[in-house]
């Protein structure tokens, strides 16, 4: 019934209603911690799915996940017999990370939702796989060689993203994946937002790390992969999902 009703309404009405809901959500989230906000998202299944923990279509759509796994697995195998230690910041439901474990010497999944982390440690933890409950923007990050940040920044504020970026120099390589609108003159990079379920794509924006306020040098960014975004019921441009390889220069 809801889908039928949406199909009958003008597109601008549906988009306006969704923007209104996002504004209300951000107002509510302003004074709540990321742990509280993202725990509620999973409890209320705001990212869909029938399972207790679901990280949304971006972690379940094969046209998005399949190419990512192929690209990242190939990169991890390029380390040869000395498999890298991988830290996955914002590991979510582990549906993507689980497909990369074979190419790691160790895997540490980090998330801010205590119930999710406890569930993953109980069901998937082991000698070489473990999960930590941390706020990546505020807490010390675990050691590793390769850091994965897959469609996580899009849910955080600019200040939180900046706090994470300041700590990534401890890794040899960082792979950042984000959802972007198609390039065009109306795109506004790095619109700020409050942490929560919504993403900047709904405001014709995205996380452009080489632009202010982040200013990662373009020379340090290498585009590894670009795939089409997913549909949003046809009410938004699905955009593109890009994975960048970032090498942070070591201090002299």
C-alpha positions as CSV (number, residue, x, y, z in Angstrom):
1,X,0.0,0.0,0.0
2,X,2.8,2.5,0.9
3,X,4.6,1.7,-2.3
4,X,1.4,2.2,-4.3
5,X,0.8,5.5,-2.6
6,X,4.3,6.7,-3.3
7,X,3.9,5.8,-6.9
8,X,0.8,8.0,-7.2
9,X,2.4,11.1,-5.5
10,X,4.4,13.7,-7.5
11,X,8.1,13.1,-7.1
12,X,8.8,16.5,-5.5
13,X,6.2,15.6,-2.8
14,X,7.9,12.4,-1.9
15,X,11.4,14.0,-1.9
16,X,10.2,16.9,0.2
17,X,8.7,14.5,2.8
18,X,11.9,12.5,3.0
19,X,13.9,15.6,3.5
20,X,11.5,16.7,6.2
21,X,12.0,13.3,8.0
22,X,15.8,13.6,7.7
23,X,15.7,17.1,9.2
24,X,13.6,15.8,12.2
25,X,16.0,12.9,12.6
26,X,19.0,15.1,12.6
27,X,17.5,17.5,15.2
28,X,16.8,14.5,17.4
29,X,20.3,13.1,17.0
30,X,22.2,16.3,17.7
31,X,22.5,15.7,21.4
32,X,22.7,11.9,21.2
33,X,25.9,9.8,20.9
34,X,26.7,7.8,17.8
35,X,26.3,4.6,20.0
36,X,22.8,5.6,20.9
37,X,21.9,6.7,17.3
38,X,23.2,3.7,15.4
39,X,21.9,1.2,18.1
40,X,18.5,2.6,17.5
41,X,18.9,2.3,13.7
42,X,19.6,-1.4,14.0
43,X,16.8,-2.0,16.6
44,X,14.3,-0.3,14.3
45,X,15.7,-1.8,11.1
46,X,15.9,1.6,9.4
47,X,18.3,0.1,6.9
48,X,15.9,-2.7,6.0
49,X,16.4,-6.4,6.1
50,X,14.6,-9.1,8.1
51,X,17.6,-10.1,10.2
52,X,18.3,-8.5,13.7
53,X,21.3,-6.7,12.2
54,X,21.3,-5.4,8.7
55,X,23.6,-2.7,7.3
56,X,21.4,-1.9,4.3
57,X,21.4,-2.4,0.5
58,X,24.9,-1.1,0.1
59,X,26.1,-4.2,1.9
60,X,23.7,-6.6,0.3
61,X,23.4,-5.5,-3.4
62,X,25.6,-7.8,-5.4
63,X,26.3,-5.3,-8.2
64,X,27.9,-3.1,-5.5
65,X,29.4,-5.6,-3.2
66,X,30.7,-8.1,-5.8
67,X,33.1,-5.7,-7.6
68,X,34.3,-4.3,-4.3
69,X,35.2,-7.7,-2.9
70,X,37.0,-8.6,-6.1
71,X,39.0,-5.3,-6.1
72,X,39.9,-5.3,-2.4
73,X,40.7,-9.1,-2.3
74,X,43.1,-8.5,-5.2
75,X,44.7,-5.6,-3.5
76,X,45.2,-7.6,-0.2
77,X,46.6,-10.6,-2.2
78,X,49.2,-8.2,-3.7
79,X,51.0,-8.2,-0.3
80,X,52.0,-11.8,-1.1
81,X,52.7,-14.4,1.5
82,X,52.8,-11.7,4.3
83,X,49.1,-11.1,4.4
84,X,48.2,-7.7,5.9
85,X,46.5,-7.0,9.2
86,X,43.1,-5.4,8.3
87,X,41.1,-3.0,10.4
88,X,37.5,-2.5,9.2
89,X,36.1,0.7,10.6
90,X,32.3,0.6,10.7
91,X,32.2,-3.1,9.9
92,X,28.4,-3.2,10.3
93,X,26.8,-6.6,9.9
94,X,30.1,-8.2,8.6
95,X,28.4,-9.4,5.4
96,X,31.2,-7.7,3.3
97,X,34.1,-8.1,5.7
98,X,33.5,-11.9,6.0
99,X,34.3,-12.2,2.3
100,X,37.8,-10.6,2.8
101,X,39.0,-12.6,5.9
102,X,40.8,-15.2,3.8
103,X,43.1,-12.6,2.5
104,X,44.0,-11.1,5.9
105,X,46.5,-12.3,8.5
106,X,44.1,-10.8,11.0
107,X,40.8,-8.9,10.8
108,X,39.5,-6.4,13.4
109,X,36.0,-5.2,12.8
110,X,35.1,-2.0,14.6
111,X,31.6,-0.7,15.2
112,X,29.9,1.7,17.7
113,X,26.9,-0.6,18.4
114,X,27.5,-2.7,21.5
115,X,24.8,-5.4,20.7
116,X,26.1,-5.8,17.2
117,X,29.7,-6.2,18.3
118,X,28.8,-8.7,20.9
119,X,26.7,-10.7,18.4
120,X,29.6,-10.7,15.8
121,X,32.2,-11.7,18.4
122,X,30.0,-14.6,19.6
123,X,29.1,-15.8,16.1
124,X,32.2,-14.9,13.9
125,X,35.1,-14.2,16.3
126,X,38.1,-16.4,16.4
127,X,41.9,-16.6,16.6
128,X,42.3,-14.2,13.6
129,X,39.0,-12.4,13.6
130,X,37.8,-10.2,16.4
131,X,35.4,-7.3,16.9
132,X,35.7,-4.1,19.0
133,X,33.1,-1.6,20.1
134,X,34.7,1.8,19.6
135,X,33.6,5.3,18.5
136,X,36.1,5.8,15.6
137,X,35.9,9.5,15.9
138,X,36.8,9.7,19.6
139,X,38.6,6.5,20.6
140,X,42.1,5.2,19.8
141,X,42.0,3.0,16.7
142,X,43.5,-0.6,16.6
143,X,46.8,-1.2,14.9
144,X,46.9,-2.7,11.4
145,X,48.3,-2.4,7.9
146,X,45.3,-1.8,5.8
147,X,42.2,0.2,7.0
148,X,38.8,-0.2,5.3
149,X,36.1,2.5,5.7
150,X,33.3,1.5,3.5
151,X,30.2,3.8,3.2
152,X,30.7,5.0,6.8
153,X,31.7,8.6,6.4
154,X,28.5,9.4,4.6
155,X,26.7,8.8,7.9
156,X,29.0,11.1,10.0
157,X,29.4,14.8,10.5
158,X,32.3,16.7,9.0
159,X,33.9,17.1,12.4
160,X,33.7,13.4,13.1
161,X,35.2,12.6,9.6
162,X,38.0,15.1,10.3
163,X,38.7,13.4,13.7
164,X,39.0,10.0,12.0
165,X,41.2,11.3,9.2
166,X,43.6,12.7,11.7
167,X,44.3,9.2,13.1
168,X,44.6,7.2,9.8
169,X,48.3,7.9,9.4
170,X,49.1,4.8,11.5
171,X,48.0,2.6,8.6
172,X,50.1,1.8,5.5
173,X,47.0,2.1,3.2
174,X,43.4,3.2,3.7
175,X,40.6,2.3,1.4
176,X,37.6,4.6,1.6
177,X,34.3,3.9,-0.2
178,X,31.6,6.6,-0.5
179,X,28.4,7.2,-2.3
180,X,28.3,10.3,-4.6
181,X,25.8,12.0,-6.9
182,X,26.7,12.1,-10.6
183,X,29.1,14.9,-11.2
184,X,27.5,18.2,-12.2
185,X,27.4,21.9,-11.5
186,X,24.6,21.6,-8.8
187,X,26.7,19.2,-6.6
188,X,27.8,20.8,-3.3
189,X,30.7,18.9,-1.8
190,X,30.8,18.1,1.9
191,X,27.5,19.5,3.1
192,X,27.6,19.0,6.8
193,X,25.2,16.8,8.6
194,X,24.5,15.2,12.0
195,X,25.4,11.5,12.4
196,X,22.6,9.2,11.5
197,X,20.9,6.9,9.0
198,X,20.7,9.5,6.2
199,X,23.5,10.4,3.7
200,X,24.5,13.5,1.8
201,X,23.4,12.1,-1.5
202,X,19.8,13.1,-0.6
203,X,21.1,16.7,-0.6
204,X,23.1,16.4,-3.8
205,X,26.4,16.1,-1.9
206,X,28.9,13.6,-0.8
207,X,32.2,13.2,1.1
208,X,34.9,14.7,-1.2
209,X,38.1,14.2,0.8
210,X,40.2,16.4,-1.5
211,X,37.9,19.4,-0.9
212,X,37.5,21.6,2.2
213,X,37.3,21.1,5.1
214,X,39.3,17.8,4.6
215,X,41.9,18.8,2.0
216,X,43.5,15.4,1.5
217,X,46.1,16.1,-1.3
218,X,44.8,14.7,-4.6
219,X,48.2,13.1,-5.1
220,X,47.4,10.8,-2.2
221,X,44.0,9.7,-3.6
222,X,43.8,6.9,-6.2
223,X,40.4,5.9,-7.6
224,X,40.3,2.1,-7.4
225,X,36.7,1.3,-8.3
226,X,33.5,3.0,-9.4
227,X,30.2,1.2,-9.7
228,X,26.6,2.5,-10.2
229,X,24.7,3.3,-7.0
230,X,21.4,1.7,-6.0
231,X,17.9,2.9,-6.8
232,X,16.2,4.7,-4.0
233,X,12.8,3.8,-5.6
234,X,13.5,6.1,-8.5
235,X,13.0,9.2,-6.4
236,X,16.7,10.1,-6.3
237,X,19.6,9.9,-8.7
238,X,21.3,6.7,-7.6
239,X,24.7,8.2,-8.2
240,X,27.9,6.3,-8.1
241,X,29.9,4.5,-5.4
242,X,33.7,5.1,-5.5
243,X,36.5,3.4,-3.7
244,X,39.7,5.4,-3.2
245,X,43.1,4.2,-2.1
246,X,44.7,6.7,0.2
247,X,48.4,6.7,1.3
248,X,49.1,9.1,4.1
249,X,52.6,10.4,4.1
250,X,54.6,9.4,7.2
251,X,56.0,12.2,9.3
252,X,59.7,12.8,8.8
